[in-house]
Amino acid sequence: MADGSANMETMAEGSGGVAAERLRSFIERVERLEEDKAAIMEDIKEVFAEAKGEGYDVKILRQVIRIRKMDRAERQEQEAILDLYLSALGE
């Protein structure tokens, strides 16, 4: 119990203790990754804009990307269910 309370005291002090530095390290890493993520999202947006400029349907491109991420069996199951529903509706 003494070890746990000592760690809590170090964190509570926040005066440059090991726990405070470790916490700062985690926060700064996440902040850098968030910046990277924003940059990547902007790059993706630009690629879709370029594709749209060349006449591609961005909505369909996004759907193709989503489908390609799926496991083959999962995709086949979803397609079968979709066909069943459409058939039930007379489509």
ABEGO torsion letter per residue (X at the ends): XAAAAAAAAAAAAGBGBAAAAAAAAAAAAAAAAAAAAAAAAAAAAAAAAAAAAAGBBAAAAAAAAAAAABBAAAAAAAAAAAAAAAAAAGX
